[in-house]
């Protein structure tokens, strides 16, 4: 008897399924080969499609990229800021300069009247020599018993100002060999100092992160994460100002006979911000007691203070809302349909809890096999 129609279809179904599977596999292999050669549906086509999509969704303001527009506005504002500084400093300092110049002219005229045997040209030559020596770090007012500029304590202090880029400029190398060695010393010393300070900051970030987590556990139900981060930054910055600016300023005001508290505060701020104008130098007063120890202690203060200054800046830049530099990057112009992807592409944005050195240590400790584990290394997950 002939098989029925249903029985015939049931018998042909495995053949059709196997044929369909072979066709799908052939199509998949064709697509893979097409991808490898960069066909229309390959990686090249996808890349071109993505690039055109990005161009189509680029943020523009007045016909230019949004980041370019913001960068231009910022540059103009920066120039205005510089001009404002020049105007304010000129208005504040020019009258003082004119007053000092008038006092010097009066003193010079009084000296010539009191010493008629000294000619004006001879006095001018003497003043020029004194100014040249002062510009090179040699004070004509010190007697022969004064502390030399290149004692060990002074030289150590000078070395620290070179490698930390503070560079007061009150003492500079006088010989050609000293100038060459200073350049070579700074070439290697500055990167080494940055590596040291960065390593110290990374370790200080562990207790800082623990403190931030403590604030989140106590205040997370009351305030937004941004507000807690700002509070954390304010506490760290306040500790920095109190410990490394306000308190040391009081100590310098007590140790330096010619400094008041404002002068000491000014010195601490100018030094820790690495501006280093060189108008106030600790330990340069004549007959300063324990000058070498004083210089070494000041060197240690500068290194520790710079470390905590870098720590504060690191915490500041880890707050995405305060990182204004990301607005000027060209990648900020790209508008994606996925806001989470855009957030992850933004520099400085952290996802969830910060992955710190402490977390890496804990993870490596958890992944370390026990002595009883006999699983081969390549077979472990």
Buried (B, 14 or more C-beta within 10 A) or exposed (E): EEEEEEEEEEEEEEEEEEEEEEEEEEEEEEEEEBBEEEBEEBEEBEEEEEEEBBEEEBEEBEEEBBBBBBBEEBEEEEEEEEEEEEEEEEEEEEEEEEEEEEEEEEEBEEEBEEEEEEEEEEBEEEEEEBEEEEEEBBEEEBEEEEBEBBEEBBBBBBBBBBBBBBBBBBBBBEEEEEEEEBEEBBEEBBEEBBEEBEEBBEEBBBEBBEEBBEBBEEBEEEBEEEEBBBBBBEBBBEEBBEEBBBEBBEBBBEBBEEBEEEBBBBBBBBBBEBEBBBEBBBBBBEEBEEBBEBBBBBBEBBBBBBBBBBBBEBBBBBBBEBBEEBEBBEEBBBBEEEEEEBEEBBEEBEEEEBEBEBEEEEEEEEEEEEEEEEEEEEEEE
